[in-house]
Amino acid sequence: MTVAPIRKQLVVNATQERCFRIFTAGIDKWWPRGHHIGKTPLKQLVIEPKVGGRWYAECEDGSEVDTGRVLVWEPSARVVLTWQISAQWQFDPALHTEVEVRFVPEGPRKTRVELEHRELEAYGADAEKMHKTFEGDDAWIGILAQFSNLATEGPKAVVLYTSAPDVMTTAPLHYAAHKARVDAFHARGDLLAIGTWSDPREGAMAVFRSRMAAESFVAEDPFVLEGVVTHHEIKDWSETLL
């Protein structure tokens, strides 16, 4: 029995090199956290950058769960991975399907990303069911959309904070909650850099992936809500060294 491969593609406003790097080295920043077969939540997803390298998840309890292996590693043009997760959503070393991703330049900062998931007949009696699953909106096409959101190059956003006169007293009171928000936005790739000026009383600056991310951050930032800063301004920023 032969099962048609899953083929998806989209065009990303980013360089070929950036797309390859974000897809591979940056997979932990865009892969949906719910697409995980470990017994505890996903801590980190890794693709080792070499032929024969592992594609695996580190779980919060310290365990590791394999997804597959690297078959082809051609930066920045192509990567081929095995997908060895069974129809029961468990790693099966005897199962072999392949996911090939090509990164085709279509302009100075535009790349067509082509994904093919093939050899689905390896699922045997479950092949048609798995084909339907992989065609679903929350499967490969949805996953690629998550990747595209992170990889797309557009104006970043800079947030400029003006400190309150009593910042040295109030900041420590709300720092833990502020830091938790910083860590959450940084972990998902929305916050790129943050810090005070050499004298914290003069204010601080943060760089976000997009204006939307910046606006979302400041809307519930404890430093803003609790008056640690008296004013903030968001400015669009066009980075030129990418």
LODO-872889 format. One record per residue (C-alpha): x, y, z. Coordinates in Angstrom, 1 decimal. Each point is the difference from the previous one (the first is absolute). Last residue first. Layout:
+--------+--------+--------+
:   east :  north :     up :
+--------+--------+--------+
:      X :      Y :      Z :
...
+--------+--------+--------+
This chain:
+--------+--------+--------+
:   east :  north :     up :
+--------+--------+--------+
:   20.4 :   40.4 :   10.5 :
:    1.9 :    3.3 :    0.4 :
:   -2.6 :    2.5 :   -1.2 :
:   -2.6 :    0.1 :    2.8 :
:   -3.0 :    2.1 :   -0.7 :
:   -1.4 :    1.3 :    3.3 :
:   -3.6 :    0.9 :    0.8 :
:   -0.2 :    2.1 :    3.1 :
:   -2.0 :   -0.7 :    3.2 :
:    0.1 :    2.6 :    2.8 :
:   -0.4 :   -0.6 :    3.7 :
:   -0.7 :    2.4 :    2.9 :
:    0.0 :    0.1 :    3.8 :
:    2.0 :   -3.2 :    0.6 :
:   -0.2 :   -1.8 :    3.3 :
:   -3.6 :    1.1 :    0.0 :
:   -1.6 :   -3.3 :    1.0 :
:   -1.6 :   -0.8 :   -3.4 :
:    3.0 :    1.0 :   -2.0 :
:    2.6 :   -1.9 :    2.0 :
:   -2.5 :   -2.8 :    0.3 :
:    0.0 :   -0.4 :   -3.8 :
:   -3.6 :   -0.8 :   -1.0 :
:   -0.6 :    2.3 :   -3.0 :
:    3.8 :    0.4 :   -0.4 :
:    0.5 :   -3.5 :   -1.3 :
:   -3.0 :   -0.1 :   -2.4 :
:    1.0 :    3.4 :   -1.5 :
:    3.6 :   -1.3 :   -0.6 :
:   -1.2 :   -3.3 :   -1.5 :
:   -2.3 :    1.9 :   -2.4 :
:    2.8 :    2.4 :   -0.9 :
:    2.1 :   -2.9 :   -1.1 :
:    3.0 :   -2.1 :    0.9 :
:    0.6 :    2.1 :    3.2 :
:    2.9 :    2.2 :    1.2 :
:   -0.1 :    1.3 :    3.5 :
:    1.4 :    3.3 :    1.5 :
:    0.4 :    1.4 :    3.5 :
:   -0.2 :    3.1 :    2.0 :
:    2.2 :    2.8 :    1.3 :
:   -0.3 :   -1.2 :    3.6 :
:    1.5 :   -3.3 :   -1.0 :
:    3.4 :    1.8 :   -0.5 :
:    2.0 :   -2.0 :   -2.6 :
:   -3.2 :   -0.1 :   -2.0 :
:   -2.4 :   -2.8 :    0.8 :
:   -0.4 :   -3.3 :   -1.8 :
:   -1.9 :   -2.0 :   -2.6 :
:    0.8 :   -2.1 :   -3.1 :
:   -1.8 :   -2.2 :   -2.5 :
:   -3.5 :   -0.3 :    1.5 :
:   -2.5 :   -1.9 :   -2.3 :
:    2.1 :   -3.2 :   -0.3 :
:   -2.3 :   -2.3 :    2.0 :
:    2.5 :   -0.3 :    2.9 :
:    0.6 :    3.8 :   -0.1 :
:   -3.7 :    0.8 :    0.6 :
:   -0.2 :   -2.4 :    2.9 :
:    3.3 :    1.1 :    1.6 :
:   -0.9 :    3.7 :   -0.1 :
:   -3.5 :   -0.8 :    1.5 :
:    1.6 :   -1.9 :    2.8 :
:    2.6 :    2.8 :    0.5 :
:   -2.8 :    2.5 :    0.4 :
:   -1.7 :   -2.1 :    2.7 :
:    3.3 :   -0.5 :    1.8 :
:    1.0 :    3.7 :   -0.3 :
:   -3.2 :    1.4 :    1.6 :
:    1.3 :    1.0 :    3.4 :
:    3.6 :    0.4 :   -1.3 :
:   -1.1 :    2.7 :   -2.4 :
:   -1.8 :    2.1 :    2.6 :
:    2.9 :    1.3 :    2.0 :
:    2.6 :    0.7 :   -2.7 :
:   -2.9 :    1.3 :   -2.2 :
:   -1.0 :    2.8 :    2.4 :
:    0.2 :    2.7 :   -2.7 :
:   -1.9 :   -2.2 :   -2.5 :
:    2.1 :   -1.3 :   -2.8 :
:   -0.7 :    0.8 :   -3.7 :
:   -0.2 :   -3.1 :   -2.1 :
:    0.8 :   -0.2 :   -3.7 :
:   -1.5 :   -3.0 :   -1.9 :
:    1.6 :   -0.8 :   -3.3 :
:   -1.9 :   -1.9 :   -2.7 :
:    1.2 :   -2.1 :   -2.9 :
:   -1.0 :    0.8 :   -3.5 :
:   -0.3 :   -3.1 :   -2.2 :
:    1.8 :   -3.2 :   -0.5 :
:   -2.2 :   -3.1 :    0.1 :
:    1.7 :   -2.9 :    1.8 :
:   -2.1 :    0.0 :    3.1 :
:   -3.4 :    0.2 :   -1.7 :
:    1.2 :   -2.3 :   -2.7 :
:    0.8 :   -2.8 :    2.5 :
:   -3.5 :    0.3 :    1.5 :
:   -1.5 :   -0.1 :   -3.5 :
:    2.1 :   -3.1 :   -0.8 :
:   -1.5 :   -1.7 :    3.1 :
:   -3.5 :    0.8 :   -1.2 :
:    0.7 :   -1.4 :   -3.5 :
:    1.6 :   -3.0 :    1.5 :
:   -2.7 :   -1.0 :    2.5 :
:   -2.5 :    2.4 :    1.5 :
:   -1.9 :    0.5 :   -3.2 :
:   -0.1 :   -3.7 :   -0.7 :
:    1.9 :   -1.7 :   -2.8 :
:    2.2 :   -1.9 :    2.4 :
:   -3.0 :   -1.5 :    1.7 :
:   -1.6 :   -1.1 :   -3.3 :
:    3.2 :   -1.7 :   -1.0 :
:    0.1 :   -1.6 :    3.4 :
:   -3.4 :   -1.5 :   -0.5 :
:    0.9 :   -1.2 :   -3.5 :
:    3.2 :   -1.7 :    1.3 :
:   -1.5 :   -1.6 :    3.1 :
:   -0.1 :   -3.5 :   -1.6 :
:    3.6 :    0.3 :   -0.9 :
:    1.7 :    3.0 :    1.5 :
:    3.0 :   -0.5 :   -2.3 :
:   -2.3 :    1.0 :   -2.8 :
:    0.7 :    3.6 :    1.1 :
:    3.2 :   -0.1 :   -2.0 :
:   -0.1 :    3.8 :   -0.3 :
:   -0.3 :    3.3 :    1.8 :
:    0.9 :    2.7 :   -2.4 :
:    0.7 :    3.6 :    1.0 :
:    0.8 :    2.9 :   -2.3 :
:    1.1 :    3.4 :    1.3 :
:    0.1 :    2.7 :   -2.6 :
:    2.4 :    2.8 :    1.1 :
:   -0.1 :    3.8 :   -0.2 :
:    2.6 :    2.4 :    1.1 :
:    2.2 :    0.5 :   -3.0 :
:   -2.5 :   -1.7 :   -2.3 :
:   -1.6 :   -3.4 :   -0.5 :
:    2.5 :   -2.2 :    1.8 :
:   -1.0 :   -3.6 :    0.4 :
:    0.2 :   -1.6 :    3.5 :
:   -0.8 :   -3.7 :   -0.3 :
:   -1.5 :   -2.2 :    2.8 :
:   -0.1 :   -3.7 :   -0.2 :
:   -1.9 :   -2.1 :    2.6 :
:    0.5 :   -3.7 :   -0.2 :
:   -1.9 :   -3.0 :    1.3 :
:    1.7 :   -2.9 :    1.8 :
:   -1.6 :   -2.1 :    2.7 :
:    2.2 :   -2.6 :    1.7 :
:    1.4 :    2.5 :    2.6 :
:   -3.6 :    0.7 :    1.1 :
:   -0.5 :    3.2 :    2.1 :
:   -3.5 :    0.2 :    1.3 :
:   -3.0 :    1.8 :   -1.4 :
:   -2.2 :   -3.2 :   -0.4 :
:    0.2 :    0.5 :   -3.7 :
:    3.7 :   -0.3 :    0.4 :
:    2.6 :    2.7 :    0.3 :
:    3.1 :   -0.7 :   -2.1 :
:    0.3 :    3.1 :   -2.2 :
:    3.4 :   -0.1 :   -1.7 :
:    1.5 :    3.3 :   -1.0 :
:    1.2 :    1.5 :   -3.3 :
:    1.5 :    3.5 :    0.0 :
:    0.5 :    2.2 :   -3.0 :
:    1.4 :    3.3 :   -1.3 :
:    1.8 :    1.9 :    2.7 :
:    1.8 :   -2.2 :    1.1 :
:   -0.1 :   -3.5 :   -1.5 :
:   -0.6 :   -2.6 :    2.7 :
:   -1.6 :   -3.2 :   -1.3 :
:   -1.1 :   -3.0 :    2.1 :
:   -0.5 :    1.7 :    3.4 :
:   -1.7 :   -2.3 :    2.5 :
:   -3.4 :   -0.6 :    1.5 :
:   -2.5 :    1.2 :    2.6 :
:    1.9 :   -1.1 :    3.1 :
:   -1.1 :    0.5 :    3.6 :
:    2.3 :    1.1 :    2.8 :
:   -0.5 :   -0.1 :    3.7 :
:    1.0 :    2.8 :    2.4 :
:   -3.4 :    0.5 :    1.7 :
:   -0.7 :    3.1 :   -2.1 :
:    0.4 :   -1.9 :   -3.2 :
:    2.8 :    0.3 :   -2.6 :
:   -1.3 :   -0.7 :   -3.5 :
:    1.9 :   -1.7 :   -2.8 :
:    1.2 :    0.2 :   -3.6 :
:    3.3 :   -1.8 :    0.2 :
:    3.0 :    0.5 :   -2.2 :
:    0.9 :   -2.7 :   -2.6 :
:    0.9 :    2.7 :   -2.6 :
:    0.9 :    3.1 :    2.0 :
:   -1.6 :    3.0 :    1.8 :
:   -1.7 :   -1.8 :    3.0 :
:   -3.7 :    0.9 :   -0.1 :
:   -1.2 :    0.9 :    3.5 :
:   -3.3 :    0.7 :    1.7 :
:    0.2 :    1.4 :    3.6 :
:   -2.0 :   -0.2 :    3.2 :
:   -3.1 :   -1.8 :   -1.3 :
:   -2.5 :   -0.9 :    2.7 :
:    0.1 :   -3.4 :    1.7 :
:   -0.9 :   -3.5 :   -1.4 :
:    1.6 :    0.9 :   -3.3 :
:   -2.0 :   -0.1 :   -3.3 :
:    0.1 :    3.7 :   -0.9 :
:   -2.0 :    2.1 :   -2.5 :
:   -1.4 :    2.1 :    2.9 :
:    3.0 :    2.2 :    0.1 :
:   -0.5 :    1.1 :   -3.6 :
:    3.5 :    0.2 :   -1.7 :
:    1.0 :    3.7 :   -0.3 :
:    2.9 :    0.7 :    2.5 :
:    1.1 :   -3.6 :    0.4 :
:    0.6 :   -0.3 :   -3.8 :
:    2.6 :    2.8 :    0.1 :
:    3.0 :   -2.1 :   -1.0 :
:   -1.9 :   -1.7 :   -2.8 :
:   -2.9 :    2.1 :   -1.4 :
:    1.5 :    3.3 :    1.2 :
:    3.3 :   -0.8 :   -1.5 :
:   -1.4 :   -1.2 :   -3.3 :
:   -2.3 :    3.1 :   -0.3 :
:    2.8 :    2.4 :    1.0 :
:    2.3 :   -1.4 :   -2.7 :
:   -2.7 :    0.1 :   -2.7 :
:   -0.7 :    3.6 :    0.9 :
:   -3.3 :    1.1 :    1.4 :
:   -3.5 :    1.0 :   -1.2 :
:   -1.3 :   -3.6 :    0.1 :
:   -1.7 :   -1.7 :   -2.9 :
:   -2.1 :   -3.0 :    0.8 :
:    0.0 :   -3.7 :   -0.9 :
:   -1.7 :   -3.3 :    0.9 :
:    0.2 :   -3.4 :   -1.4 :
:   -1.2 :   -3.2 :    1.8 :
:    1.1 :   -3.0 :   -1.9 :
:   -2.5 :   -2.2 :   -1.9 :
:   -0.3 :   -3.5 :    1.5 :
:    1.2 :   -3.1 :   -1.8 :
:   -1.3 :   -3.4 :    0.9 :
+--------+--------+--------+
